[in-house]
């Protein structure tokens, strides 16, 4: 995902509504995310489906790492010998 360019990638919701197709076309062409404001405050960030998929993938990856580290800290682990025995590799 590309960085937001403040002077180009922030648009009030009224402007977005009036020219939605143009904003979507621009976003597709540039790959830039778009921040839509409401009452002068950020309300929505619009990103491409590919960027959204990458965000979700990273979130799942980091969650699995955190879960694994928590298992290690709580002693919920198996030794190499236990795994070999379980999978009948020894």
PDB file of N, CA, C and O in Angstrom:
ATOM      1  N   UNK A   1       0.847  -1.170   0.000  1.00  0.00           N
ATOM      2  CA  UNK A   1       0.000   0.000   0.000  1.00  0.00           C
ATOM      3  C   UNK A   1       0.894   1.234   0.000  1.00  0.00           C
ATOM      4  O   UNK A   1       1.849   1.321   0.772  1.00  0.00           O
ATOM      5  N   UNK A   2       0.584   2.159  -0.847  1.00  0.00           N
ATOM      6  CA  UNK A   2       1.379   3.376  -0.945  1.00  0.00           C
ATOM      7  C   UNK A   2       1.048   4.328   0.194  1.00  0.00           C
ATOM      8  O   UNK A   2      -0.019   4.243   0.803  1.00  0.00           O
ATOM      9  N   UNK A   3       1.980   5.238   0.473  1.00  0.00           N
ATOM     10  CA  UNK A   3       1.754   6.249   1.496  1.00  0.00           C
ATOM     11  C   UNK A   3       0.722   7.261   1.022  1.00  0.00           C
ATOM     12  O   UNK A   3       0.581   7.517  -0.174  1.00  0.00           O
ATOM     13  N   UNK A   4       0.010   7.826   1.975  1.00  0.00           N
ATOM     14  CA  UNK A   4      -0.966   8.868   1.679  1.00  0.00           C
ATOM     15  C   UNK A   4      -0.231  10.168   1.384  1.00  0.00           C
ATOM     16  O   UNK A   4       0.686  10.550   2.110  1.00  0.00           O
ATOM     17  N   UNK A   5      -0.635  10.838   0.326  1.00  0.00           N
ATOM     18  CA  UNK A   5      -0.113  12.166   0.016  1.00  0.00           C
ATOM     19  C   UNK A   5      -1.185  13.153   0.468  1.00  0.00           C
ATOM     20  O   UNK A   5      -2.234  13.282  -0.163  1.00  0.00           O
ATOM     21  N   UNK A   6      -0.906  13.844   1.567  1.00  0.00           N
ATOM     22  CA  UNK A   6      -1.901  14.686   2.221  1.00  0.00           C
ATOM     23  C   UNK A   6      -2.570  15.655   1.246  1.00  0.00           C
ATOM     24  O   UNK A   6      -3.789  15.824   1.286  1.00  0.00           O
ATOM     25  N   UNK A   7      -1.802  16.281   0.386  1.00  0.00           N
ATOM     26  CA  UNK A   7      -2.369  17.298  -0.508  1.00  0.00           C
ATOM     27  C   UNK A   7      -3.232  16.707  -1.621  1.00  0.00           C
ATOM     28  O   UNK A   7      -3.974  17.439  -2.276  1.00  0.00           O
ATOM     29  N   UNK A   8      -3.147  15.397  -1.844  1.00  0.00           N
ATOM     30  CA  UNK A   8      -3.867  14.793  -2.966  1.00  0.00           C
ATOM     31  C   UNK A   8      -4.864  13.705  -2.577  1.00  0.00           C
ATOM     32  O   UNK A   8      -5.811  13.450  -3.321  1.00  0.00           O
ATOM     33  N   UNK A   9      -4.674  13.073  -1.450  1.00  0.00           N
ATOM     34  CA  UNK A   9      -5.428  11.863  -1.132  1.00  0.00           C
ATOM     35  C   UNK A   9      -6.481  12.040  -0.047  1.00  0.00           C
ATOM     36  O   UNK A   9      -6.976  11.057   0.504  1.00  0.00           O
ATOM     37  N   UNK A  10      -6.824  13.280   0.262  1.00  0.00           N
ATOM     38  CA  UNK A  10      -7.870  13.551   1.247  1.00  0.00           C
ATOM     39  C   UNK A  10      -8.960  14.347   0.544  1.00  0.00           C
ATOM     40  O   UNK A  10      -8.686  15.354  -0.108  1.00  0.00           O
ATOM     41  N   UNK A  11     -10.201  13.885   0.685  1.00  0.00           N
ATOM     42  CA  UNK A  11     -11.315  14.535  -0.009  1.00  0.00           C
ATOM     43  C   UNK A  11     -12.534  14.596   0.916  1.00  0.00           C
ATOM     44  O   UNK A  11     -12.840  13.614   1.592  1.00  0.00           O
ATOM     45  N   UNK A  12     -13.230  15.729   0.954  1.00  0.00           N
ATOM     46  CA  UNK A  12     -14.473  15.806   1.731  1.00  0.00           C
ATOM     47  C   UNK A  12     -15.539  14.881   1.130  1.00  0.00           C
ATOM     48  O   UNK A  12     -15.553  14.645  -0.078  1.00  0.00           O
ATOM     49  N   UNK A  13     -16.409  14.374   1.965  1.00  0.00           N
ATOM     50  CA  UNK A  13     -17.414  13.416   1.507  1.00  0.00           C
ATOM     51  C   UNK A  13     -18.313  13.999   0.418  1.00  0.00           C
ATOM     52  O   UNK A  13     -18.714  13.279  -0.496  1.00  0.00           O
ATOM     53  N   UNK A  14     -18.632  15.281   0.500  1.00  0.00           N
ATOM     54  CA  UNK A  14     -19.463  15.909  -0.532  1.00  0.00           C
ATOM     55  C   UNK A  14     -18.789  15.879  -1.891  1.00  0.00           C
ATOM     56  O   UNK A  14     -19.427  15.585  -2.902  1.00  0.00           O
ATOM     57  N   UNK A  15     -17.502  16.182  -1.916  1.00  0.00           N
ATOM     58  CA  UNK A  15     -16.728  16.135  -3.160  1.00  0.00           C
ATOM     59  C   UNK A  15     -16.654  14.699  -3.680  1.00  0.00           C
ATOM     60  O   UNK A  15     -16.775  14.462  -4.881  1.00  0.00           O
ATOM     61  N   UNK A  16     -16.457  13.750  -2.773  1.00  0.00           N
ATOM     62  CA  UNK A  16     -16.401  12.349  -3.190  1.00  0.00           C
ATOM     63  C   UNK A  16     -17.735  11.913  -3.795  1.00  0.00           C
ATOM     64  O   UNK A  16     -17.770  11.292  -4.857  1.00  0.00           O
ATOM     65  N   UNK A  17     -18.831  12.243  -3.111  1.00  0.00           N
ATOM     66  CA  UNK A  17     -20.150  11.851  -3.612  1.00  0.00           C
ATOM     67  C   UNK A  17     -20.435  12.449  -4.987  1.00  0.00           C
ATOM     68  O   UNK A  17     -21.016  11.789  -5.847  1.00  0.00           O
ATOM     69  N   UNK A  18     -20.029  13.686  -5.188  1.00  0.00           N
ATOM     70  CA  UNK A  18     -20.292  14.364  -6.459  1.00  0.00           C
ATOM     71  C   UNK A  18     -19.485  13.773  -7.615  1.00  0.00           C
ATOM     72  O   UNK A  18     -19.909  13.837  -8.769  1.00  0.00           O
ATOM     73  N   UNK A  19     -18.325  13.201  -7.302  1.00  0.00           N
ATOM     74  CA  UNK A  19     -17.429  12.704  -8.356  1.00  0.00           C
ATOM     75  C   UNK A  19     -16.863  11.324  -8.008  1.00  0.00           C
ATOM     76  O   UNK A  19     -15.688  11.049  -8.252  1.00  0.00           O
ATOM     77  N   UNK A  20     -17.699  10.468  -7.442  1.00  0.00           N
ATOM     78  CA  UNK A  20     -17.228   9.164  -6.952  1.00  0.00           C
ATOM     79  C   UNK A  20     -16.519   8.354  -8.031  1.00  0.00           C
ATOM     80  O   UNK A  20     -15.450   7.796  -7.782  1.00  0.00           O
ATOM     81  N   UNK A  21     -17.094   8.284  -9.215  1.00  0.00           N
ATOM     82  CA  UNK A  21     -16.489   7.478 -10.281  1.00  0.00           C
ATOM     83  C   UNK A  21     -15.093   7.979 -10.630  1.00  0.00           C
ATOM     84  O   UNK A  21     -14.187   7.181 -10.873  1.00  0.00           O
ATOM     85  N   UNK A  22     -14.918   9.295 -10.655  1.00  0.00           N
ATOM     86  CA  UNK A  22     -13.596   9.856 -10.959  1.00  0.00           C
ATOM     87  C   UNK A  22     -12.592   9.534  -9.860  1.00  0.00           C
ATOM     88  O   UNK A  22     -11.435   9.228 -10.148  1.00  0.00           O
ATOM     89  N   UNK A  23     -13.027   9.602  -8.598  1.00  0.00           N
ATOM     90  CA  UNK A  23     -12.113   9.303  -7.489  1.00  0.00           C
ATOM     91  C   UNK A  23     -11.701   7.834  -7.506  1.00  0.00           C
ATOM     92  O   UNK A  23     -10.540   7.502  -7.264  1.00  0.00           O
ATOM     93  N   UNK A  24     -12.659   6.963  -7.792  1.00  0.00           N
ATOM     94  CA  UNK A  24     -12.340   5.529  -7.857  1.00  0.00           C
ATOM     95  C   UNK A  24     -11.381   5.265  -9.018  1.00  0.00           C
ATOM     96  O   UNK A  24     -10.413   4.519  -8.864  1.00  0.00           O
ATOM     97  N   UNK A  25     -11.638   5.861 -10.158  1.00  0.00           N
ATOM     98  CA  UNK A  25     -10.757   5.697 -11.320  1.00  0.00           C
ATOM     99  C   UNK A  25      -9.348   6.187 -10.994  1.00  0.00           C
ATOM    100  O   UNK A  25      -8.368   5.524 -11.334  1.00  0.00           O
ATOM    101  N   UNK A  26      -9.241   7.341 -10.337  1.00  0.00           N
ATOM    102  CA  UNK A  26      -7.941   7.897  -9.951  1.00  0.00           C
ATOM    103  C   UNK A  26      -7.224   6.966  -8.978  1.00  0.00           C
ATOM    104  O   UNK A  26      -6.024   6.720  -9.104  1.00  0.00           O
ATOM    105  N   UNK A  27      -7.982   6.451  -8.003  1.00  0.00           N
ATOM    106  CA  UNK A  27      -7.382   5.557  -7.012  1.00  0.00           C
ATOM    107  C   UNK A  27      -6.854   4.287  -7.674  1.00  0.00           C
ATOM    108  O   UNK A  27      -5.769   3.813  -7.338  1.00  0.00           O
ATOM    109  N   UNK A  28      -7.616   3.739  -8.606  1.00  0.00           N
ATOM    110  CA  UNK A  28      -7.165   2.542  -9.325  1.00  0.00           C
ATOM    111  C   UNK A  28      -5.903   2.831 -10.129  1.00  0.00           C
ATOM    112  O   UNK A  28      -4.990   2.006 -10.177  1.00  0.00           O
ATOM    113  N   UNK A  29      -5.854   3.996 -10.757  1.00  0.00           N
ATOM    114  CA  UNK A  29      -4.711   4.353 -11.601  1.00  0.00           C
ATOM    115  C   UNK A  29      -3.447   4.607 -10.794  1.00  0.00           C
ATOM    116  O   UNK A  29      -2.354   4.232 -11.219  1.00  0.00           O
ATOM    117  N   UNK A  30      -3.586   5.241  -9.631  1.00  0.00           N
ATOM    118  CA  UNK A  30      -2.407   5.619  -8.840  1.00  0.00           C
ATOM    119  C   UNK A  30      -2.035   4.593  -7.786  1.00  0.00           C
ATOM    120  O   UNK A  30      -0.880   4.529  -7.366  1.00  0.00           O
ATOM    121  N   UNK A  31      -3.002   3.785  -7.350  1.00  0.00           N
ATOM    122  CA  UNK A  31      -2.746   2.849  -6.262  1.00  0.00           C
ATOM    123  C   UNK A  31      -2.721   3.521  -4.900  1.00  0.00           C
ATOM    124  O   UNK A  31      -2.435   2.880  -3.889  1.00  0.00           O
ATOM    125  N   UNK A  32      -3.019   4.809  -4.878  1.00  0.00           N
ATOM    126  CA  UNK A  32      -3.008   5.559  -3.619  1.00  0.00           C
ATOM    127  C   UNK A  32      -4.302   5.305  -2.847  1.00  0.00           C
ATOM    128  O   UNK A  32      -5.371   5.246  -3.455  1.00  0.00           O
ATOM    129  N   UNK A  33      -4.233   5.153  -1.527  1.00  0.00           N
ATOM    130  CA  UNK A  33      -5.459   5.096  -0.732  1.00  0.00           C
ATOM    131  C   UNK A  33      -6.117   6.475  -0.734  1.00  0.00           C
ATOM    132  O   UNK A  33      -5.480   7.474  -1.065  1.00  0.00           O
ATOM    133  N   UNK A  34      -7.377   6.520  -0.367  1.00  0.00           N
ATOM    134  CA  UNK A  34      -8.112   7.775  -0.339  1.00  0.00           C
ATOM    135  C   UNK A  34      -8.743   7.939   1.032  1.00  0.00           C
ATOM    136  O   UNK A  34      -9.414   7.031   1.524  1.00  0.00           O
ATOM    137  N   UNK A  35      -8.533   9.086   1.648  1.00  0.00           N
ATOM    138  CA  UNK A  35      -9.154   9.388   2.936  1.00  0.00           C
ATOM    139  C   UNK A  35     -10.326  10.314   2.671  1.00  0.00           C
ATOM    140  O   UNK A  35     -10.169  11.387   2.089  1.00  0.00           O
ATOM    141  N   UNK A  36     -11.502   9.887   3.105  1.00  0.00           N
ATOM    142  CA  UNK A  36     -12.713  10.684   2.920  1.00  0.00           C
ATOM    143  C   UNK A  36     -13.067  11.292   4.272  1.00  0.00           C
ATOM    144  O   UNK A  36     -13.170  10.589   5.277  1.00  0.00           O
ATOM    145  N   UNK A  37     -13.252  12.617   4.279  1.00  0.00           N
ATOM    146  CA  UNK A  37     -13.546  13.309   5.531  1.00  0.00           C
ATOM    147  C   UNK A  37     -15.025  13.655   5.625  1.00  0.00           C
ATOM    148  O   UNK A  37     -15.726  13.796   4.623  1.00  0.00           O
ATOM    149  N   UNK A  38     -15.470  13.786   6.867  1.00  0.00           N
ATOM    150  CA  UNK A  38     -16.835  14.224   7.146  1.00  0.00           C
ATOM    151  C   UNK A  38     -16.746  15.233   8.272  1.00  0.00           C
ATOM    152  O   UNK A  38     -16.193  14.942   9.333  1.00  0.00           O
ATOM    153  N   UNK A  39     -17.282  16.402   8.048  1.00  0.00           N
ATOM    154  CA  UNK A  39     -17.181  17.499   9.013  1.00  0.00           C
ATOM    155  C   UNK A  39     -15.728  17.800   9.359  1.00  0.00           C
ATOM    156  O   UNK A  39     -15.404  18.110  10.506  1.00  0.00           O
ATOM    157  N   UNK A  40     -14.862  17.706   8.365  1.00  0.00           N
ATOM    158  CA  UNK A  40     -13.457  18.054   8.539  1.00  0.00           C
ATOM    159  C   UNK A  40     -12.602  17.013   9.230  1.00  0.00           C
ATOM    160  O   UNK A  40     -11.421  17.254   9.482  1.00  0.00           O
ATOM    161  N   UNK A  41     -13.178  15.851   9.543  1.00  0.00           N
ATOM    162  CA  UNK A  41     -12.426  14.798  10.235  1.00  0.00           C
ATOM    163  C   UNK A  41     -12.411  13.536   9.382  1.00  0.00           C
ATOM    164  O   UNK A  41     -13.374  13.260   8.667  1.00  0.00           O
ATOM    165  N   UNK A  42     -11.318  12.762   9.453  1.00  0.00           N
ATOM    166  CA  UNK A  42     -11.272  11.510   8.689  1.00  0.00           C
ATOM    167  C   UNK A  42     -12.428  10.594   9.086  1.00  0.00           C
ATOM    168  O   UNK A  42     -12.658  10.356  10.272  1.00  0.00           O
ATOM    169  N   UNK A  43     -13.155  10.081   8.092  1.00  0.00           N
ATOM    170  CA  UNK A  43     -14.284   9.198   8.358  1.00  0.00           C
ATOM    171  C   UNK A  43     -14.087   7.815   7.738  1.00  0.00           C
ATOM    172  O   UNK A  43     -14.514   6.808   8.302  1.00  0.00           O
ATOM    173  N   UNK A  44     -13.437   7.775   6.570  1.00  0.00           N
ATOM    174  CA  UNK A  44     -13.276   6.520   5.837  1.00  0.00           C
ATOM    175  C   UNK A  44     -11.930   6.522   5.129  1.00  0.00           C
ATOM    176  O   UNK A  44     -11.483   7.549   4.618  1.00  0.00           O
ATOM    177  N   UNK A  45     -11.295   5.363   5.106  1.00  0.00           N
ATOM    178  CA  UNK A  45     -10.110   5.178   4.268  1.00  0.00           C
ATOM    179  C   UNK A  45     -10.482   4.144   3.217  1.00  0.00           C
ATOM    180  O   UNK A  45     -10.902   3.034   3.543  1.00  0.00           O
ATOM    181  N   UNK A  46     -10.326   4.515   1.971  1.00  0.00           N
ATOM    182  CA  UNK A  46     -10.655   3.618   0.871  1.00  0.00           C
ATOM    183  C   UNK A  46      -9.351   3.090   0.274  1.00  0.00           C
ATOM    184  O   UNK A  46      -8.473   3.858  -0.122  1.00  0.00           O
ATOM    185  N   UNK A  47      -9.247   1.753   0.219  1.00  0.00           N
ATOM    186  CA  UNK A  47      -8.066   1.116  -0.356  1.00  0.00           C
ATOM    187  C   UNK A  47      -8.518   0.087  -1.383  1.00  0.00           C
ATOM    188  O   UNK A  47      -9.688  -0.295  -1.425  1.00  0.00           O
ATOM    189  N   UNK A  48      -7.587  -0.350  -2.200  1.00  0.00           N
ATOM    190  CA  UNK A  48      -7.913  -1.344  -3.227  1.00  0.00           C
ATOM    191  C   UNK A  48      -8.211  -2.696  -2.573  1.00  0.00           C
ATOM    192  O   UNK A  48      -7.777  -2.950  -1.449  1.00  0.00           O
ATOM    193  N   UNK A  49      -8.943  -3.555  -3.265  1.00  0.00           N
ATOM    194  CA  UNK A  49      -9.190  -4.894  -2.732  1.00  0.00           C
ATOM    195  C   UNK A  49      -7.888  -5.658  -2.461  1.00  0.00           C
ATOM    196  O   UNK A  49      -7.801  -6.411  -1.490  1.00  0.00           O
ATOM    197  N   UNK A  50      -6.887  -5.466  -3.310  1.00  0.00           N
ATOM    198  CA  UNK A  50      -5.601  -6.151  -3.116  1.00  0.00           C
ATOM    199  C   UNK A  50      -4.917  -5.672  -1.836  1.00  0.00           C
ATOM    200  O   UNK A  50      -4.372  -6.477  -1.081  1.00  0.00           O
ATOM    201  N   UNK A  51      -4.946  -4.358  -1.595  1.00  0.00           N
ATOM    202  CA  UNK A  51      -4.361  -3.830  -0.362  1.00  0.00           C
ATOM    203  C   UNK A  51      -5.122  -4.333   0.856  1.00  0.00           C
ATOM    204  O   UNK A  51      -4.518  -4.654   1.880  1.00  0.00           O
ATOM    205  N   UNK A  52      -6.441  -4.401   0.750  1.00  0.00           N
ATOM    206  CA  UNK A  52      -7.257  -4.906   1.852  1.00  0.00           C
ATOM    207  C   UNK A  52      -6.894  -6.358   2.158  1.00  0.00           C
ATOM    208  O   UNK A  52      -6.744  -6.729   3.323  1.00  0.00           O
ATOM    209  N   UNK A  53      -6.752  -7.180   1.115  1.00  0.00           N
ATOM    210  CA  UNK A  53      -6.355  -8.581   1.313  1.00  0.00           C
ATOM    211  C   UNK A  53      -5.002  -8.673   2.010  1.00  0.00           C
ATOM    212  O   UNK A  53      -4.817  -9.503   2.901  1.00  0.00           O
ATOM    213  N   UNK A  54      -4.048  -7.816   1.605  1.00  0.00           N
ATOM    214  CA  UNK A  54      -2.722  -7.826   2.239  1.00  0.00           C
ATOM    215  C   UNK A  54      -2.806  -7.432   3.711  1.00  0.00           C
ATOM    216  O   UNK A  54      -2.117  -8.012   4.550  1.00  0.00           O
ATOM    217  N   UNK A  55      -3.646  -6.453   4.025  1.00  0.00           N
ATOM    218  CA  UNK A  55      -3.819  -6.032   5.421  1.00  0.00           C
ATOM    219  C   UNK A  55      -4.363  -7.193   6.250  1.00  0.00           C
ATOM    220  O   UNK A  55      -3.865  -7.466   7.342  1.00  0.00           O
ATOM    221  N   UNK A  56      -5.381  -7.874   5.734  1.00  0.00           N
ATOM    222  CA  UNK A  56      -5.950  -9.016   6.460  1.00  0.00           C
ATOM    223  C   UNK A  56      -4.939 -10.142   6.624  1.00  0.00           C
ATOM    224  O   UNK A  56      -4.857 -10.756   7.688  1.00  0.00           O
ATOM    225  N   UNK A  57      -4.171 -10.415   5.578  1.00  0.00           N
ATOM    226  CA  UNK A  57      -3.163 -11.477   5.649  1.00  0.00           C
ATOM    227  C   UNK A  57      -2.120 -11.160   6.722  1.00  0.00           C
ATOM    228  O   UNK A  57      -1.744 -12.032   7.505  1.00  0.00           O
ATOM    229  N   UNK A  58      -1.659  -9.918   6.752  1.00  0.00           N
ATOM    230  CA  UNK A  58      -0.681  -9.522   7.772  1.00  0.00           C
ATOM    231  C   UNK A  58      -1.277  -9.633   9.167  1.00  0.00           C
ATOM    232  O   UNK A  58      -0.605 -10.086  10.094  1.00  0.00           O
ATOM    233  N   UNK A  59      -2.534  -9.221   9.325  1.00  0.00           N
ATOM    234  CA  UNK A  59      -3.177  -9.314  10.632  1.00  0.00           C
ATOM    235  C   UNK A  59      -3.252 -10.767  11.096  1.00  0.00           C
ATOM    236  O   UNK A  59      -2.941 -11.070  12.248  1.00  0.00           O
ATOM    237  N   UNK A  60      -3.663 -11.661  10.202  1.00  0.00           N
ATOM    238  CA  UNK A  60      -3.730 -13.087  10.568  1.00  0.00           C
ATOM    239  C   UNK A  60      -2.348 -13.634  10.912  1.00  0.00           C
ATOM    240  O   UNK A  60      -2.205 -14.415  11.853  1.00  0.00           O
ATOM    241  N   UNK A  61      -1.329 -13.226  10.153  1.00  0.00           N
ATOM    242  CA  UNK A  61       0.036 -13.678  10.401  1.00  0.00           C
ATOM    243  C   UNK A  61       0.511 -13.223  11.780  1.00  0.00           C
ATOM    244  O   UNK A  61       1.037 -14.026  12.550  1.00  0.00           O
ATOM    245  N   UNK A  62       0.328 -11.940  12.094  1.00  0.00           N
ATOM    246  CA  UNK A  62       0.776 -11.424  13.387  1.00  0.00           C
ATOM    247  C   UNK A  62      -0.016 -12.033  14.540  1.00  0.00           C
ATOM    248  O   UNK A  62       0.530 -12.254  15.622  1.00  0.00           O
ATOM    249  N   UNK A  63      -1.298 -12.305  14.313  1.00  0.00           N
ATOM    250  CA  UNK A  63      -2.104 -12.959  15.343  1.00  0.00           C
ATOM    251  C   UNK A  63      -1.586 -14.365  15.604  1.00  0.00           C
ATOM    252  O   UNK A  63      -1.519 -14.792  16.757  1.00  0.00           O
ATOM    253  N   UNK A  64      -1.219 -15.092  14.553  1.00  0.00           N
ATOM    254  CA  UNK A  64      -0.700 -16.453  14.748  1.00  0.00           C
ATOM    255  C   UNK A  64       0.645 -16.432  15.472  1.00  0.00           C
ATOM    256  O   UNK A  64       0.927 -17.321  16.276  1.00  0.00           O
ATOM    257  N   UNK A  65       1.470 -15.435  15.196  1.00  0.00           N
ATOM    258  CA  UNK A  65       2.743 -15.302  15.921  1.00  0.00           C
ATOM    259  C   UNK A  65       2.478 -15.034  17.394  1.00  0.00           C
ATOM    260  O   UNK A  65       3.103 -15.647  18.259  1.00  0.00           O
ATOM    261  N   UNK A  66       1.555 -14.121  17.687  1.00  0.00           N
ATOM    262  CA  UNK A  66       1.229 -13.801  19.081  1.00  0.00           C
ATOM    263  C   UNK A  66       0.685 -15.030  19.804  1.00  0.00           C
ATOM    264  O   UNK A  66       1.012 -15.263  20.967  1.00  0.00           O
ATOM    265  N   UNK A  67      -0.139 -15.810  19.121  1.00  0.00           N
ATOM    266  CA  UNK A  67      -0.678 -17.034  19.718  1.00  0.00           C
ATOM    267  C   UNK A  67       0.444 -18.026  20.007  1.00  0.00           C
ATOM    268  O   UNK A  67       0.479 -18.633  21.077  1.00  0.00           O
ATOM    269  N   UNK A  68       1.352 -18.189  19.065  1.00  0.00           N
ATOM    270  CA  UNK A  68       2.485 -19.094  19.264  1.00  0.00           C
ATOM    271  C   UNK A  68       3.377 -18.663  20.414  1.00  0.00           C
ATOM    272  O   UNK A  68       3.809 -19.494  21.213  1.00  0.00           O
ATOM    273  N   UNK A  69       3.654 -17.374  20.503  1.00  0.00           N
ATOM    274  CA  UNK A  69       4.482 -16.872  21.609  1.00  0.00           C
ATOM    275  C   UNK A  69       3.783 -17.067  22.948  1.00  0.00           C
ATOM    276  O   UNK A  69       4.429 -17.391  23.944  1.00  0.00           O
ATOM    277  N   UNK A  70       2.474 -16.872  22.978  1.00  0.00           N
ATOM    278  CA  UNK A  70       1.723 -17.097  24.217  1.00  0.00           C
ATOM    279  C   UNK A  70       1.775 -18.571  24.607  1.00  0.00           C
ATOM    280  O   UNK A  70       1.885 -18.893  25.790  1.00  0.00           O
ATOM    281  N   UNK A  71       1.697 -19.475  23.621  1.00  0.00           N
ATOM    282  CA  UNK A  71       1.817 -20.909  23.903  1.00  0.00           C
ATOM    283  C   UNK A  71       3.179 -21.229  24.506  1.00  0.00           C
ATOM    284  O   UNK A  71       3.270 -21.991  25.469  1.00  0.00           O
ATOM    285  N   UNK A  72       4.230 -20.655  23.946  1.00  0.00           N
ATOM    286  CA  UNK A  72       5.581 -20.893  24.467  1.00  0.00           C
ATOM    287  C   UNK A  72       5.687 -20.391  25.898  1.00  0.00           C
ATOM    288  O   UNK A  72       6.216 -21.090  26.762  1.00  0.00           O
ATOM    289  N   UNK A  73       5.189 -19.189  26.156  1.00  0.00           N
ATOM    290  CA  UNK A  73       5.271 -18.615  27.504  1.00  0.00           C
ATOM    291  C   UNK A  73       4.489 -19.430  28.525  1.00  0.00           C
ATOM    292  O   UNK A  73       4.879 -19.501  29.691  1.00  0.00           O
ATOM    293  N   UNK A  74       3.383 -20.049  28.097  1.00  0.00           N
ATOM    294  CA  UNK A  74       2.577 -20.836  29.034  1.00  0.00           C
ATOM    295  C   UNK A  74       3.031 -22.287  29.115  1.00  0.00           C
ATOM    296  O   UNK A  74       2.448 -23.083  29.850  1.00  0.00           O
ATOM    297  N   UNK A  75       4.076 -22.632  28.358  1.00  0.00           N
ATOM    298  CA  UNK A  75       4.597 -23.995  28.405  1.00  0.00           C
ATOM    299  C   UNK A  75       3.814 -24.972  27.547  1.00  0.00           C
ATOM    300  O   UNK A  75       4.009 -26.182  27.661  1.00  0.00           O
ATOM    301  N   UNK A  76       2.959 -24.486  26.716  1.00  0.00           N
ATOM    302  CA  UNK A  76       2.148 -25.337  25.850  1.00  0.00           C
ATOM    303  C   UNK A  76       2.944 -25.674  24.590  1.00  0.00           C
ATOM    304  O   UNK A  76       2.637 -25.193  23.499  1.00  0.00           O
ATOM    305  N   UNK A  77       3.971 -26.508  24.757  1.00  0.00           N
ATOM    306  CA  UNK A  77       4.867 -26.869  23.659  1.00  0.00           C
ATOM    307  C   UNK A  77       5.138 -28.373  23.674  1.00  0.00           C
ATOM    308  O   UNK A  77       4.795 -29.069  24.630  1.00  0.00           O
ATOM    309  N   UNK A  78       5.749 -28.853  22.617  1.00  0.00           N
ATOM    310  CA  UNK A  78       6.137 -30.255  22.506  1.00  0.00           C
ATOM    311  C   UNK A  78       7.619 -30.328  22.173  1.00  0.00           C
ATOM    312  O   UNK A  78       8.149 -29.479  21.458  1.00  0.00           O
ATOM    313  N   UNK A  79       8.277 -31.346  22.696  1.00  0.00           N
ATOM    314  CA  UNK A  79       9.683 -31.552  22.364  1.00  0.00           C
ATOM    315  C   UNK A  79       9.775 -32.214  20.987  1.00  0.00           C
ATOM    316  O   UNK A  79       8.789 -32.726  20.456  1.00  0.00           O
ATOM    317  N   UNK A  80      10.973 -32.188  20.433  1.00  0.00           N
ATOM    318  CA  UNK A  80      11.191 -32.839  19.139  1.00  0.00           C
ATOM    319  C   UNK A  80      10.866 -34.323  19.237  1.00  0.00           C
ATOM    320  O   UNK A  80      10.250 -34.890  18.335  1.00  0.00           O
ATOM    321  N   UNK A  81      11.279 -34.947  20.326  1.00  0.00           N
ATOM    322  CA  UNK A  81      11.013 -36.378  20.503  1.00  0.00           C
ATOM    323  C   UNK A  81       9.514 -36.663  20.575  1.00  0.00           C
ATOM    324  O   UNK A  81       9.044 -37.646  20.003  1.00  0.00           O
ATOM    325  N   UNK A  82       8.763 -35.814  21.270  1.00  0.00           N
ATOM    326  CA  UNK A  82       7.310 -36.010  21.350  1.00  0.00           C
ATOM    327  C   UNK A  82       6.668 -35.895  19.965  1.00  0.00           C
ATOM    328  O   UNK A  82       5.766 -36.664  19.631  1.00  0.00           O
ATOM    329  N   UNK A  83       7.127 -34.950  19.173  1.00  0.00           N
ATOM    330  CA  UNK A  83       6.581 -34.786  17.823  1.00  0.00           C
ATOM    331  C   UNK A  83       6.942 -35.963  16.925  1.00  0.00           C
ATOM    332  O   UNK A  83       6.110 -36.436  16.152  1.00  0.00           O
ATOM    333  N   UNK A  84       8.183 -36.435  17.026  1.00  0.00           N
ATOM    334  CA  UNK A  84       8.588 -37.592  16.224  1.00  0.00           C
ATOM    335  C   UNK A  84       7.730 -38.805  16.565  1.00  0.00           C
ATOM    336  O   UNK A  84       7.296 -39.545  15.682  1.00  0.00           O
ATOM    337  N   UNK A  85       7.495 -38.993  17.856  1.00  0.00           N
ATOM    338  CA  UNK A  85       6.687 -40.124  18.291  1.00  0.00           C
ATOM    339  C   UNK A  85       5.247 -39.975  17.785  1.00  0.00           C
ATOM    340  O   UNK A  85       4.652 -40.935  17.297  1.00  0.00           O
ATOM    341  N   UNK A  86       4.702 -38.776  17.905  1.00  0.00           N
ATOM    342  CA  UNK A  86       3.326 -38.520  17.474  1.00  0.00           C
ATOM    343  C   UNK A  86       3.155 -38.779  15.977  1.00  0.00           C
ATOM    344  O   UNK A  86       2.166 -39.378  15.553  1.00  0.00           O
ATOM    345  N   UNK A  87       4.114 -38.328  15.191  1.00  0.00           N
ATOM    346  CA  UNK A  87       4.032 -38.494  13.744  1.00  0.00           C
ATOM    347  C   UNK A  87       4.705 -39.783  13.262  1.00  0.00           C
ATOM    348  O   UNK A  87       4.857 -40.006  12.061  1.00  0.00           O
ATOM    349  N   UNK A  88       5.101 -40.621  14.214  1.00  0.00           N
ATOM    350  CA  UNK A  88       5.717 -41.919  13.927  1.00  0.00           C
ATOM    351  C   UNK A  88       6.923 -41.773  13.005  1.00  0.00           C
ATOM    352  O   UNK A  88       7.043 -42.475  12.001  1.00  0.00           O
ATOM    353  N   UNK A  89       7.809 -40.855  13.361  1.00  0.00           N
ATOM    354  CA  UNK A  89       9.010 -40.599  12.568  1.00  0.00           C
ATOM    355  C   UNK A  89      10.263 -41.201  13.183  1.00  0.00           C
ATOM    356  O   UNK A  89      11.332 -41.155  12.575  1.00  0.00           O
ATOM    357  N   UNK A  90      10.148 -41.760  14.369  1.00  0.00           N
ATOM    358  CA  UNK A  90      11.370 -42.298  14.975  1.00  0.00           C
ATOM    359  C   UNK A  90      11.433 -43.794  14.899  1.00  0.00           C
ATOM    360  O   UNK A  90      12.401 -44.395  15.365  1.00  0.00           O
TER     361      UNK A  90
END
